[in-house]
């Protein structure tokens, strides 16, 4: 039986709750789809948009059917999850913490980059682009409102991290690699796990707070091996990356390797991986796989470009020494070709996008000896 809490402790409880509530400064806004899309697209090309996707969420993973079902939910007036953003004090921009897939889906639909498909309720809309809708329906769609929680810039870094953690552990489902660890067990999975703890890899690949403890290191290594083996066509073991999507492509790759990988192949892949790490450490000192010096967090597209591009470059020239890496410097105020190749925020893992960024890095490394 519970004992009665002393009055003095009850007072301290209330005081602590009141103090902590004041530290979490936020407000809830209800804004139209048109507002969200405009704030996301205006300046997006130069990474200067007011509503932006941080590096750790740059990968776009929703398949077209899932995007279409989200659009269908909005058209039907069904409730959708809130967008959660954090206000950045130094520039007033809003960093999307939870909702980047939804915002990019809306932008893609309005820009005619998404053709609706797989709809069960609004079947007449299958195969339809936004511009094909009557202007009245276009206006109605843009005027649909969605709610957004804005964490104020007054909130401390500790509070922001705490909220990120709570989103990770409550509203965000398991990431693909977290699921794979339970489903696809075997020698190749163990091999990837062992490589993920290598000290040089940890040094070159700083993981963002958002992905801490969520198997992101293993995800990146799996992508390195899968994309290296599948390049340039990305048809491998009965899977087509363009048709099947990146998650299923990687699932199938890991499952196949666990069933059939030979000890000699593991040795060769381990050697390739370590040679690539040493080359990146030598070629991109103090930066590694990060976009900039002292960056926290790794962009998956950037990692894939540098890692796989480097792998193919040293396969062609094992003793390669690169004298100029200025082409790899990314500056939104002074954009270059590499910035442009990486700047896409929609369909980031279509074969042509992956092929372009890998080929660019390989070419630059070999041409700057």
NORQUICOR-V340150 format. One record per residue. N is the residue number from 1. RES is the residue in one small letter. OMEGA is omega in radians with two decimals (none if undefined). Layout:
BEGIN
n=<N;N>
res=<RES;RES>
omega=<OMEGA;OMEGA>
END
This chain:
BEGIN
n=<1;2;3;4;5;6;7;8;9;10;11;12;13;14;15;16;17;18;19;20;21;22;23;24;25;26;27;28;29;30;31;32;33;34;35;36;37;38;39;40;41;42;43;44;45;46;47;48;49;50;51;52;53;54;55;56;57;58;59;60;61;62;63;64;65;66;67;68;69;70;71;72;73;74;75;76;77;78;79;80;81;82;83;84;85;86;87;88;89;90;91;92;93;94;95;96;97;98;99;100;101;102;103;104;105;106;107;108;109;110;111;112;113;114;115;116;117;118;119;120;121;122;123;124;125;126;127;128;129;130;131;132;133;134;135;136;137;138;139;140;141;142;143;144;145;146;147;148;149;150;151;152;153;154;155;156;157;158;159;160;161;162;163;164;165;166;167;168;169;170;171;172;173;174;175;176;177;178;179;180;181;182;183;184;185;186;187;188;189;190;191;192;193;194;195;196;197;198;199;200;201;202;203;204;205;206;207;208;209;210;211;212;213;214;215;216;217;218;219;220;221;222;223;224;225;226;227;228;229;230;231;232;233;234;235;236;237;238;239;240;241;242;243;244;245;246;247;248;249;250;251;252;253;254;255;256;257;258;259;260;261;262;263;264;265;266;267;268;269;270;271;272;273;274;275;276;277;278;279;280;281;282;283;284;285;286;287;288;289;290;291;292;293;294;295;296;297;298;299;300;301;302;303;304;305;306;307;308;309;310;311;312;313;314;315;316;317;318;319;320;321;322;323;324;325;326;327;328;329;330;331;332;333;334;335;336;337;338;339;340;341;342;343;344;345;346;347;348;349;350;351;352;353;354;355;356;357;358;359;360;361;362;363;364;365;366;367;368;369>
res=<x;x;x;x;x;x;x;x;x;x;x;x;x;x;x;x;x;x;x;x;x;x;x;x;x;x;x;x;x;x;x;x;x;x;x;x;x;x;x;x;x;x;x;x;x;x;x;x;x;x;x;x;x;x;x;x;x;x;x;x;x;x;x;x;x;x;x;x;x;x;x;x;x;x;x;x;x;x;x;x;x;x;x;x;x;x;x;x;x;x;x;x;x;x;x;x;x;x;x;x;x;x;x;x;x;x;x;x;x;x;x;x;x;x;x;x;x;x;x;x;x;x;x;x;x;x;x;x;x;x;x;x;x;x;x;x;x;x;x;x;x;x;x;x;x;x;x;x;x;x;x;x;x;x;x;x;x;x;x;x;x;x;x;x;x;x;x;x;x;x;x;x;x;x;x;x;x;x;x;x;x;x;x;x;x;x;x;x;x;x;x;x;x;x;x;x;x;x;x;x;x;x;x;x;x;x;x;x;x;x;x;x;x;x;x;x;x;x;x;x;x;x;x;x;x;x;x;x;x;x;x;x;x;x;x;x;x;x;x;x;x;x;x;x;x;x;x;x;x;x;x;x;x;x;x;x;x;x;x;x;x;x;x;x;x;x;x;x;x;x;x;x;x;x;x;x;x;x;x;x;x;x;x;x;x;x;x;x;x;x;x;x;x;x;x;x;x;x;x;x;x;x;x;x;x;x;x;x;x;x;x;x;x;x;x;x;x;x;x;x;x;x;x;x;x;x;x;x;x;x;x;x;x;x;x;x;x;x;x;x;x;x;x;x;x;x;x;x;x;x;x;x;x;x;x;x;x;x;x;x;x;x;x;x;x;x;x;x;x>
omega=<-3.10;3.09;-3.13;3.14;3.12;-3.12;-3.12;3.13;3.08;3.11;3.13;3.10;-3.14;3.13;-3.14;3.11;-3.13;3.14;-3.09;3.10;-3.14;-3.14;3.14;-3.09;-3.13;2.99;-3.13;-3.14;3.08;-3.00;-3.10;3.08;-3.14;3.12;-3.12;-3.08;3.14;-3.14;3.12;-3.04;-3.07;-3.12;-3.10;-3.09;-3.14;3.13;-3.13;-3.14;-3.08;3.10;-2.95;3.12;3.13;-3.08;-3.04;3.10;-3.03;-3.12;3.08;-2.98;-3.14;3.04;-3.03;3.13;3.13;3.07;-3.11;3.14;3.07;3.09;3.12;3.12;3.13;3.13;3.14;-3.14;3.13;3.12;3.11;-3.12;3.09;2.97;3.11;-3.12;3.09;3.12;-3.12;-2.97;-2.99;-3.11;3.09;3.12;-3.14;-3.14;3.13;3.12;3.12;-3.14;-3.07;3.13;-3.14;-3.14;-3.12;3.06;3.11;3.14;3.14;-3.13;-3.11;3.13;-3.14;3.05;-3.14;3.02;-3.05;3.13;3.06;-3.14;-3.12;-3.11;-3.12;-3.04;-3.13;-3.13;3.11;-3.12;-3.04;2.99;-3.12;-3.07;-3.14;3.10;3.06;-3.10;3.13;3.14;3.08;3.14;3.13;-3.14;-3.13;-3.10;3.04;-3.10;3.07;-3.10;-3.11;3.02;-3.13;3.06;-3.04;3.07;3.10;3.12;-3.12;3.09;3.12;3.14;3.12;3.14;3.11;3.13;3.08;-3.13;-3.09;3.06;3.13;-3.00;-3.12;-3.00;-3.07;3.14;3.11;3.03;-3.09;-3.08;3.07;3.10;-3.11;-3.11;-3.13;-3.03;-3.02;-3.13;3.12;-3.03;-3.11;3.06;3.11;3.12;3.13;3.13;-3.13;3.13;-3.08;3.14;3.12;-3.05;3.13;3.10;3.13;3.12;-3.06;-2.95;3.14;-3.08;-3.11;3.13;-3.08;-3.05;-3.12;3.10;-3.07;3.03;-3.12;3.11;-3.14;3.10;-3.11;-3.14;3.07;3.13;3.12;-3.11;-3.10;-3.10;3.07;-3.10;-3.06;-3.09;0.10;-3.01;3.13;2.94;-3.01;3.08;3.08;-3.12;3.09;-3.05;-3.12;-3.09;-2.96;-3.14;-3.00;-3.09;-3.14;3.11;-3.14;3.07;-3.09;3.12;-3.11;3.13;-3.13;-3.13;3.11;-3.10;-2.93;-3.07;3.13;3.14;3.13;3.11;3.09;3.11;-3.12;-3.13;3.10;3.10;3.12;-3.10;-3.10;3.08;3.10;3.13;-3.13;3.12;3.13;3.12;-3.13;-3.03;-3.12;-3.09;3.12;-3.11;-3.14;-3.12;3.11;-3.13;-3.09;3.09;3.12;3.08;3.02;-3.12;-3.09;3.01;-3.12;3.12;3.14;3.11;-3.12;-3.13;-3.10;-3.06;-3.08;3.09;3.10;3.13;-3.11;3.13;-3.11;2.99;3.14;3.13;-3.03;-3.10;-3.07;3.01;-3.08;-3.06;-3.07;3.11;3.14;3.13;-3.09;-3.13;-3.10;-3.12;-3.08;3.13;3.12;-3.00;3.08;-3.07;-3.14;3.09;-3.12;3.14;-3.08;-2.94;3.14;-3.13;-3.09;-3.08;-3.10;-3.11;2.89;-3.09;-3.10;3.12;3.14;-3.12;-3.11;-3.07;3.08;-3.12;-3.14;-3.13;3.13;-3.12;-3.12;3.12;-3.10;-3.09;3.14;-3.14;none>
END
